[in-house]
Amino acid sequence: MPDLLHCPAFHVPQNLLTSLRAGRPAIWVRDTISGRTSLGLDVTDRIAEAARRFGNFRGALATLLGGEGWDGAICSRLTEWPTPGAARILVKQDHDLPVTGSIKARGGIHEVLTYVERIGRREGLLGAETGHAVLATESARTVFSRYRISVASTGNLGYSVGLAGRAFGLDVTVHMSRDAKAWKKDRLRALGATVVEHAGDYGEACAAARAEPRDDFSHFVDDENSPDLFCGYAVAAKELAEQLSRQAIHPTPDAPLVVYLPCGVGGAPGGITYGLKAIFGDSVVCVFVEPTASPAMFVALTSGAPADALPSVYDLGLDNRTLADGLAVARASALAVSAVRNAIDGMVTLSDATMLKASADSWAAAGLRLEPSAAAALAAISHFMERAQRAAGWPDLSRATHIAWLTGGARLPESEWQKQMAAARALC
């Protein structure tokens, strides 16, 4: 295994890595943000294809899932954070994405759409002159019922795949790790999905799901290695760019966009980072935020290991136990690491208490109902700014536009929300 206490490529001080090993909050800042944007894969055409696919399926999604008056567009609001601070802060409200209420709708639903489209062409439902609306009909549903899709999840990805898959008529199985909340399992079962519970962590649940027998009528959504998930998330970058343009926000290297992205296995923040770097280059700074118990991407970056031999948080003696269930991942995605390891500008790890308090503060300040994993994006801003201001080669980040990417929480059941708020009050 690579030496986790020495990674010249990332110039990580030993005292920072000692903090990481001890489960204490840690912040890493790239030496300079000038001329460092480097993307490890070329999936630009696939991202454009994903954007077209979302557009093609809008009518079908509205038909199947539009009970709330939804038009089928998977997009979220970009709003001003109401509390004055040292810099301008906006929030990207993926915690309230239509239908699913989490960022996983972007990647998870996209992968389902890709699979449904492939079946539609294979079965002769979808042709050159046939619109995608035909895939939302009862006759199509009968065809899709012969096909299966499975996924491993701590909750939100499983729900997105389960909701979309069941809407089209697919047989859905979700493998859930020990970190998954009971209410998330119940929600999936109510959709008609099969939930397989595992006593181990996300990695073990994923390995078990990946080992299941496959045939021509089954598909596995591999959160660790799926380009379709990755590209579904990456489409969000264009959405954000258009929203910024409408607000006359035009980032530059001297006054950049700084985006804070909660990170679990890395597919969602990796895809968004890839998309943002492709659009803004050195005018965007991407910061990944992880729990102190589960810094999978931090470990991957500082190890210097190749993507196919990444160490886990267990190699540092950490236990991967966190309230931020959506981020409870021991080993980062090889695909995400390959794609963006040289484009990530900063890493922040936070304690459960910090994330929990941030969720309570976001409710008090803006009425936002956030899971701890989503509140992590807001909590990281002041910590990262303070550290970056002491780094040579960095601009004054008080001139930057800071964006907290909120990843989940709006669909939390009231009972779960009250438990979370009670836990936050106990910290005060």
N, C-alpha and C positions, 0 to 999 in steps of 0.2 A: 504493500500500500504506500502511496506517496507520503512524504513527510508533511503532516498537516501544520507543522509549526514553521515551515519555510517554503514560501512560494514567491520567488523573485519576480515572476511575471506580474504579480499584483501588489508587490511591495507592502505586505501586511505586517505591521509591527508585532513582535512576539507578545507584548502585553495585551494586545487586542485579542489574539488567538487564545491566550490564557483565560481571558474573560469568557470567550466563547466556550471553552472546555468547562468552565465553572458554571455555565448556565446564567451568566450575568449579561445585562444588555451590552451590545457592542455596535459600533458604527465603523464602516469602512468607506473611504472616499477615494475615488480614482485620483491619481496624481494630477492630471490635467484633463479638462474637457475639450481641449482644442485639438482638432485633427485626429480624433481617436475612434470615430465611428467605423466599425467593421462588422459586417454580418457574415455568418459562417455558412449560410445556405442560400440558394436562389429559388425562392418560392413565389416570386412576384406574380407570375402568370396564374398560379394556383389561387392566390389571394384575390386577384381580379375575377377569376372564375367563381370563387366563393361569394363575392359581392353580387354577381349576376344571379347566382343560384338563390340567394336570399330574395332578390327582386322577383324572380320567376315564381317563387313559392308564396308570395305574400297573400294572394287570393285564397290559396288552399289553406294556409295557416289561419287566416281570418275565418274561413268557413268552419274549420275544425275546432278552433280554440278561441274564437272571437266573442265569447259570451259576455265579456265586459265591454263590448263596443270597440274592441281592438281591431285595427286595420291590417294586421299581419306584419307590420314593420318592427324588427327587433332593434330598437334604439332607445336611448335613455337621455334624460335631461342633463344639461350642464348649467349649474347655478352658482351664484355667488355665496361664499361662506359669510354669514351675517356678523361674525365677531371680528372687530378690527384687530389687526396685528402688525407685525413688522413687514409683511409683504401681502400682496394680493393672493387670496386663496379661492379657488373654484372647486366644486365637487362634481364628479361624474357619477351620476346616480344609477349605477348598474345594480345597486341593492334593490331597486324598484323596477327592474326590467319587466316588461309585460309578461303576464302568465306565470313565469317561474319565480320572479323576485330575486334573481342572482345572476352574476356574470356568466355562470355556466350555461345560460341559455344561448350565448353566442356560439361557443364551441360545441356543446352537446346537441343542440337542435340542428346546427349545421351538419354534424356527422349523420344524424338521423335523415336529414333531407338528402344527403349524398347517397345513402344506402337506399332510400325509397326511390330516388331517381334512377338508380342503377337497376333496381327490381322492375320499375316501370318500363324501362327500355327492354330489359330481358324478356318480360312477359308480353310485350307488344302493346302495352297501355299508352306509352308515350312515344310519339313519332315526330318527324320533322314538322308536321303541320298541326300537332296536337299540343295545346296549352297544358300547363301543370295543374290546372284546376281539375282535370280528370282524375288526378291522384287522390282527390278528396271525396270521391264518390263511393257509394256503398259497394258497387261492383269491384272497385279497386281494393276496398277494405277486405273483401272476401279473398282476393288474391294475396294481399299482404299477410293475412292471418296464417298463411303457411310458412312464413318466414320468422326467424328469431333474431333478436339483438340482445347482447349482454354487455355489462359494464361493471367495473369496480369503483366504489365511491365511498367517501365519508358522508355524503348526503346530497349536496346541491347538484353535482354533475349527474348523479343517479336520478334525481327528480326530473331534471331537464330531459334526459334521454328517455326516462319512463313516461313522462307526460306526452312528449312528441311521438314516441314510438307507439304508445297505446292509442293515441288519437288517430293514427293511420291504420291501426289494426294489427301491428306487429306483436308477437309474443316477446315479452321483455323480462329479463332476469337481471337483478342488481345484486352484486356481491358487496356487502357492507362490512367495514372494519369495526373494531371495538370502539372507535371514537365516534361512530355515528350515533346521533341522538335517536331515542325511541320514537319521537314524534315524526322524524323524517322517514323512518321505516314504515310507520303506520300510514303516512301520506302516500307512500308508494303502493302499499298493499291496497289502499282504497282505489287506486287507479286500475287495479287488476294485474299489477306487476308481481313477479315472484321475487321475494327478498331472501337471500342466502346470508345468514349472519356468520361472521368469523370472529374467533377469540383473539386473533392477532391484529397487527396494525394494517394500515392501508397497503403497504407493500405485499404483505402476505395475502390479503384479499385479492389484490391484482394478480398475483402469481397463480392463485387458485383458479381465478376466472380465465386467465390466459391458457391454463392447462386443460380446460374443458375440450372435449372433442368438437371438431368443426366439420361442417359439410357445406354444400352449395346453397343451403337454405339458412345459414347462420352467419352472424357477423359479431365480432368483438370490438368494442370501443376501447382502444388502448390509450388511456390517459397519459402514459409515459412516452408513447412513441407515435401518436397519430398525427400525420400532417393535416388531416381534415379538421380535427379539433383546433390545431395550431392556427390554420388559416381562417377558421371561423372567428377566432378571437382577433386576429390581425385586421379584419375588416373594420373593427371599431376605430382604428386609427384614422381612417378617412372620414368617418362620422365626426370624430372629435375635431379634425382639421376644418371641416365645414362649419362646425359650431363656433370655433374660434374666429374664423374669418367673418362670420356674421356679427361677432362682437368686436370686430376691428382689432383683434389680438394677433400680432404678427411677430413671433419669436425670432430672436437673433442670438448669436453666440454670446454677446455681451448682456443681453436681457432674455435669457432662455426660458423655455417651458420646463418646469421641473415636475415630473409625474411620479407619484408614490403608489406602488403597486403591491398589494398583499400577495405573498408567494407561498404556495404549497408545493406541489410537484413541479410547477413552473410553466405549464402549458399556456395558461391565460396571460400571466405577466410577460412571458416570453413572446407570445404572439403579438400582443399589443406593443411591446418594445420594438419588435421587428418592424411592424407597420409604421410606428412613429419615427423610427430612425430612417426608414426608407423615404419618408416624406420630409422630415425636418433636419436630418443629419445632425450636425453639431449644435443645432439650435434647440435640441431637446435633451434633457437630462432624465434618465430613468433610474429610479431608486426602488429596489425590492425590499419588502418588509416581511419579517418572519418572527415567529415566537422564539424565545430564548431556548426552549426545550426542543425545537424542531427546525433548526437553521439549515435545511437540506441544501439549498442553493448556495448559501454562504460557504458551507463545507466543500461543495463541489468546486467553487471558484478558487478558494484558497488552497485546495489540494494540488492544483495543477494537473490532476489526473485526466487521462483521455476520457471522452464521453462514454466509452463502453466499459470503463472500469472505475466508476465514480464511487467514492466512499460514502458511508451513511453517517447519520448523527450518532448512531450507536458506537461507531469507531472513536468518537470523542468522549464516550462515557455518558452521553445524554440519554434521557429516557423517552423522548418523543411523546410526552404527556402534556397536553395543553387544552385549555378551555376553547381555544380557537380551532374547533374540530375541522374546519375546512382547510387548515394549514398544517394539520398533524401528519406530516409526511417525513419519512426517514431518509429517502434518497431522491435526488432531483431527476427530472426527465432528461434522458440522454439527448433527445431531440432538441429540447429547449436550450440545453447547455451548448450543443453544437451550433445552434443558430445565433445565440446572442451573448455568449460568455465574454466576448471582447467588445460588447456594446453597452453592458451594464455599468452605470457610473457610480453607484453606491449601494450599500447594503446596511440595513438597520435591523437589529433584533430587539424585541420588546418583551417585557414580562406579561404574564396573564393579567396581573393587577393593573398595569398601565393600559392594556387594551380594554379591560372591563370598565375602568374609569372613563376612558375616552368614549365608550358607547353611551354612558350616562350623560357625559358632557354634551355629546352631539344631540341627544334628545332635549336637554335643557336649552341649548343654544339655538337649535334649528328644527326641532321636532322630527329628527331623523331616527328611525328605528333600525339600528345596526347590530349585526352580530359582532362579537369581539374581533373576529378576523377582518371584518370590513372597517371597523373603527381604527384598526391598526394604521391605516393609511393617514388618517388625520393626526394620530398620536405621534407619528414619525417626523412630521414636518419641522417642528421647532428643534428637535434633536439633530436632525440632519443639517439644517441651516447653520446651527451654531458650530458644528464640526467643519462644515465646508468653508465657512468664513475664515477658518484658521489655516486652510490649505492653500499653498502657493499654486498659482496657475488657474485659480478659479475666479470668476467675476463676482461682483456684489450681488448676492442672491436676493437682497431686498428689492432689486429691480426686476426680478424674475416673476413669472406667473406660475404659481404652485397649484397643482391639481391632485386632489386626493381621490383615487379611484375606489369608490365604495362598492363592495362586491356582493353583499348579501344581507338580508335582515327584514325587509319589508313584509315578508310573508310569515314571520315568526308568529306562532299561536300566542294568544294573549297570556295564557298561563306560563309559557316559556319566557315571554318578555318580562313578566312580573318577577319570576325567579331571578332573571339576569339583573334586573334593577335592584332587587333585594341584596344580591351578592355585591353589587357596586356600592350600595349604601353602607354595607358592613365594612367597607374599606375606609370609609370616612371617619 
